């Protein structure tokens, strides 16, 4: 396999973090066949390197390593697991700059966003290093006169973790830290578009002293890697972040072995801006909700509903702010970087063309940019009609769809009129409306007069077809445990 092409000009200090091999059972390994896949910089098209493409048989064999390591890892004292996770966190913090640059090169996001993701991802390891020590036995008042009752939480076993390309570090640490804290061993499959971030984290886990077989990164073609895990009864939990369509597929494939599933799937987030909202704040927060990660975010604002009395003013200010966004390669730290691939760009083009054909107005953008084939101009569509595809499907890019509404009931009905239910954004100054809509919006998370709501202590997840289960908080660790009820009479 050829060596990676991460060069000195990319300012990656510790080149040992850049690994072209899978990490299984404590060993860095190439595919037995020698097969590999290429990774490219989305900003420039530059070849970054090749990574081992493991076969289905090799992926199945990785379960052996995780299963063999499970009794020893689960048997450690909680404070011993905590100390190892803490060392992994410290390694991640000390290599923050390198990890961010690796991410920018393979994912394309602006450097400041990548640094923020590393901090965010590290916070989950730190959080779960503490939570490791807290799943205490729970005493229950006995319903029987001659018995004592206890509830224990025990690790489910081997957990398979499938992570996306848009947050290649944070989605791995959010899942893996929770599973490891619970006492599970893990099999991680990163997106083939962004494998180097996951492999760098594996290198740091190895340096932190996490034992062989406890943390495994299996690289390759997703169907070949993941399908053996869905069939294997030893894999007791599966956590996936990605599209709803793929989530449904994994749900079906996991049915025969009745796995514990944590699915963080698609979002179609509404922003509701009422006439009594602070207009400047609403515009600024809607910009954040729409254009973070160049719009490639499951929390991204896909439908912006604005009450009619302030609709024209909102559209004017939002379009002006959009025109002022800087665009360029992630290393230049712009506001907007490249999209991940050609399919993503074509989706922006299709949604814009469809909306315009049906009567929407183009306020700005709406075209590719000469910076490179994967750069698409930040775009604002106003007066978007109800039958436009962008109001039914995730755009996953820098295209904002804005449309007016008149009444609270109308806004609520339109916001809830989707199969998705991940996050909703609400802007209003009326405390009664805040309470009513926070309760009535059919979403797992509601952000009121702000955008940023996620973090290690909170339960992240959606309703309806946006997923199952929660990540983060103590609930995120409980997803990887089973409850054992013990009813005991003394001899």
N, C-alpha and C positions, 0 to 999 in steps of 0.2 A: 504494500500500500504506500502511496506517495506521502511524503511529509506534508504537514500543513503549510499554508502560504501566509500565515499571519506574520507580517514583516515588522522590522524594527520601527518603521515610521508609524505604526499603529500604537506605539508606546505601551505595549503590554510588558510589564516589568518581569513578571514571573512566567516565562514561556512554558514551564512545566504544567501550568494550568490548562494548556491547550493540548488535549488528548484526542488522537484519532481512533481510539479503541473503545469497545464496550468495557464495562467494569462488572464482573460477575464473580462471586465467591472470593472477593479480595484480590482478583487478578485482572490486569488489563489485557484484553484479548482481541485479536482480529477474528474475522469470520474464518471458519475452517476452509471454506472455498476460496478465500481471498477476496470475496466480493466487498465492495465499498460503494458509497454514494457521495456525490459532490455537494458542497455547500457554497453558496455564493452571497456576496454582499448585495442586498437589494438596492442600495443607493448607486452603486457603480457597475454592478454585474461582475465584479472581480471574483475570481475563484479564491475561496478561502482555505479549502482543504477537503480531504475525504475522510469519511468515518465508516467504521466497520458495519457491514450490513449482515446481521446475524440471520440465520435461517429459522424456520418454524421449529425444527428439531432442537436447535441451539437455544431458542427461547424457552422451549419446554424443559430443557435441561437446567435452565437457570432457576426453575422452581425447586429443583433438587437442592441447590445451594441455599436458597432462602429457607426451605423447610428444615434443612440440617442445622441451620443457625438459630432457628426459632426457640428451641428449648433453653439454650444458653442465654439468649437475649431476654426472653420473658422471665427467666429465673434470676436475673440480676436484681439486686436491691434497687428500689426506685431511685435512691440517691446516687447509685452508681450510673444508671442510665442518664440521670439528670446531669451528672458531671461530664459525661461524654457529649451530650447535646450542647452543654455550655461551651465545651472546647470547640465544637463545630461552629457555633455562633461566633466565637472569638476569631476563628480562622476566617470566616466570611467577612467580618468587619475589617480585619487587618488587610484583606485583599479586595476591598470595596472598589477601588479604582480599576483594577484589572478586570474584575468581574463585569463591571459596567461597560468597559470598552469591548470586551468579548461580545456582550449582548448587542451593543450598537452595531458592530460589524456584521453579525449574522441576522439581526432582526430589523435594524434600521431606525429604531426610535431615537429621538434626540437624547444627547448625552445626559442632560439634567434629569430627564425622565428615567433613564436607565439607572442613574445613581439613586434616584428615589425608589426604584423597584428593588435594588439591592438592600437598601435600608428596610424597606417594607418586608422583604422576604426574610431577612435576618431576624426581624422582630418576632416572627413566628417560631423560629428555633429557640430564641430566648424565652418566649412565653411558655412554650411547651416543656422547656427544661425545668421550669418551675412546676407546671401542672403535673409532670411526671410523679411528683411526690404527693399528689392530693386525691387520687381516687380511693378514698378510704372505705373500709367496710361500713355498711349502713345497718344499724340496728333497727328492727321493726318490732312494735308491740305485738306480742304473740296473740293469735286468736285461739290458741289451744292452752289448756291449763297446765300441761306438763312438758312444754317445749319452749325452746328459745329459737328465735328467728333472726337470720342475717341475710343480707344481700351483698354479694361480692361482684366486682367488675373484673373480668379477666380478658386478656387480649384474644382477638378472634383467630389469629394465626398469620399466615402469609397474606399480604395486601398488595394488590396490583394498582399502580398509579400511572395514569395516562395524562400527559400534560400538553398544553397547546403552545403555539409559536408566539402568541402576542405577549405573554408574560412568562418567558421560559425559565426564570429563576424563582419568582415568587410563588407560582402555582406549584412548583415542585416542593419548596420548603413548607408551604402551607399544608400540603398533604402529608409529606414524609415526616415532618416533625411531630405531627399529631399521632401518626401511626406508630412511629418509633417510641414516643413517649408512652403510648398505651402498652408497649411490649411486643408489638408486631414486628416482623421483618418485612422488607419491602422490595418489590420489583418495579422499577421506574422505566417508563417508555416515553422519551421526549419526542416532540415533533421532529421529523427528518429535516425540516427547514431550519431548526435552531438547536442542534444537539450539543454544541460546544458549551453552552451555559450549564447544562445538566452535568456534563462530564467534568467541568471545572468544579462543580459542587461535590462531585464524587471524589475528586482528588483531595479536596479539603476535608471531607468526611474521613478519608483514609488517614490523613495527617492528624486528625483529631483523635484517632484511635478507635473509631467505630469498628467492631470486629468483622472479619471476612464473612460474607454471606448475609449480613444484616441489611446493607444498603447496596442494591444492585441497579445498574443502569444498562438496559438492553436496547441497543440501537438497531435500526433497520426499517423495513417497510411495515407500516402499522398493521395491516391485516395479518401478515405472517408472524409478527411478534405477539400480537394481542390475542388472536384466536385460541392458541394453545392455553393461554391463561384462563379464558372464559370456560373452557371445557374441563380444566383440571380441578377436581374437588378440593385439592389441598390449598388452592387459592380461595380464601374465605371471604375476602372483601375486594371490591373494585371501586376505585375512585377515578372519575373522568371529568375533565373540563374541555368543552368543545361544543359543537353544533348539536341542536336537538335531534336532527336526523341520525347522526352517529350515536347519540345517546340512546335512541330507540333501538338501534341495532345491537348495541352492547347489552341493553336490557333483555332483549330476546335471546341473545347468545348465552347470557348468564343464567337463564331461567332453569335449565336442567340441573345445575348445581346449586341453585337457590343461594346465591351469594348476597352478602351485605353490599348494597350499592349506595354510593354517594355520587350524584350526577349534578354537575354545575353546567347547565346547558345555555341555550340561546337567550338573549334579552331583546326587548323591543321597547326600550324605556320611553315613557311619556314625560314631558315637562309641562306642567300646568302653571301658567302665569296669569294671576288674577289682576284686575284693574287696581286693587288696593296694595299691590306689591311695590316695593322699592324698585323702580325701573332700572337704575344703574346696577344694583345688586343682581337683579334677575338676568340682565344681559350678560354681566360678567360671569355669573355662575353657569348660565346656559352655554356660554362659550367653553368653559371648562368641561362641562358634561358632554359636549359634542366633539371637541377636537383633541382631547387627551389621547395619547398613543396614535395620533393621526386618525382618530375616529375608529381605530381597530380595537374596540373594547366592548365586552358584553354589557358593561354598565353605560355605554355611550347613549346619549340622547338621540333617539331615532325620530320622535314625533314631538314637535314643539307647539303646544296649543296656547294661544294668547287671547285674552278676553278683548273683545272688539274695541272698547274705548281707548286702549293703549296699543292696539295692534300695529298701526302704522308707525308709531314712534319706536316700538320695539324692533320691528323689521328694519327700519332705517339704521338704528344704532347697531344692531346685530350684524348687518351687512357691512357697515363701516369697520367694525372690529375685525370681521373676517378678512376684509381686504388688507388690513394692516398686519396680518400674520406673516411671519417669515417662514421661508420654505428652503430646504436644502438637505444635504447629507447629515446624518445624525451626529457625526463628530464635530460639525460646526455648531451644534446645539441650537437649531432653529425651533420654531414653534411646531412645524409640520415636517415630517420626514417622508421617505418613500413608503408606498404600500408594499405588502409582503411579496406579492406575486402578480402575474399577468391576469389571473382570474379575478383578483380583487379589483384591479383597475377596470376590467370589463364590466364588473357588477356596478361600479359607480356610473359608468357610461350608460348602461342599460336603464338604471333607475332614473337618471336625469332625463334621458330621451323619452322614457315612458311618461314621466310627470309632465314634461313640456308638451308632449303630444296631447295630453288630456286636459291641458289648460293652465298648468302652473306657470309662474313667472320666474325667470332667471334673474336674481338680483346681483349675483357675481359668480365667477368661476365657471364651472361646467366644461372643463377641457383638460387634456393632458398638458404637461409642461415640458419644455425643452431640456430640463435638468437631467432627464433620463427617462427610460421607458416606464418606470414604476412611480413616477411623480404625477399626482393628480391635484389640480387646483382646489383649495378649499372653496366649497360651493354653497350658496344659499338659494333655496327655492321657496317662494312665497305663494300663498293662495293655492296650496297643493290640494287637488281634489280627492275626495274620499276613495275613489276607485284606483288611485295610483298605487303601483306595486310597492313603493317605498313606505307606504303606510301599513303594509301587511308583512313585509319581509325586513329582516335585518340588513342594513346597508353595509355595516362594518367598514366604514370609510369616511372621508371628510366632506360628506354631503348632508346639509341640514335642511329639513323639511318643516316649514312654518305654516300654520293655518289658524284662522280665527275661530272663536266660539263665543256664545252669548251667555249661557246660564251655567250654573254649577252642575246641575243635573246632566246637561249635555256634555260638559267636559268629563265628568266621571264616567258616563256611559261609553264615550269614545276611548278614554284611557283604558278602561277595563275590557274593551271589545277586541281581545287578542288571546291567542293560546299561551302567550308568554306572561310571566309574572315575576321578573327578577327584581327590578328597582324602579321606583317612580320618584320624580322630583316635583315638589310643590312650592310655589312662591305666592305668598299671601300675607297680609298683615292682620288678618282677622283670626283671633285665637279660637273662636268657635268653629270656623271653617277648617282650621288646622286639625282640630280634634275630629270633626266629622269625616274629613277626607282621609286622614291618616288611618282611620278605622275602615273606611269604605273601599279604599284602593286595594285591589286584589294582587298585592305584590309582597314578596318576602321582606323587602326593605323600602322604607320611605324616607327621603331626604327633604327636610323642610327648610327653605330659605338658604340652602347650601348644597354643595355637590359632594365633597369628600365625606364619606361616612365609614369606610371600611378600615379594618385594623385587626391586629391579633386578638384583642379581647372580645370581638363581636361575632355573632353567628352569621356567616355569609351564606346566602342561598335564596332560592326562589320558590314560588308557587307554580301550580299548573305544569305546563310543559317546559318550564325553565329549570326543572330539576327535582332532585330528591336529597334530603339530608342537609347538613350544615357543615361548613368549614370555618375554622377559627373558633375561639372561645373554648370553654370546657366541653361544649356540645361537639366540637370538632374531634376531640379525642374520644368521646364516648361512641362516636360512629365506628370506631375500631375496637370496641369491646363488646363482650356478651355479659348479660346479667345472670349470675348464678344464685339461686335461692337455696339456702341451707336451713333446714328445720331439724333441730337437735334436741334429743332427750338425753339427760345424763344417765349413765349406767348405774 
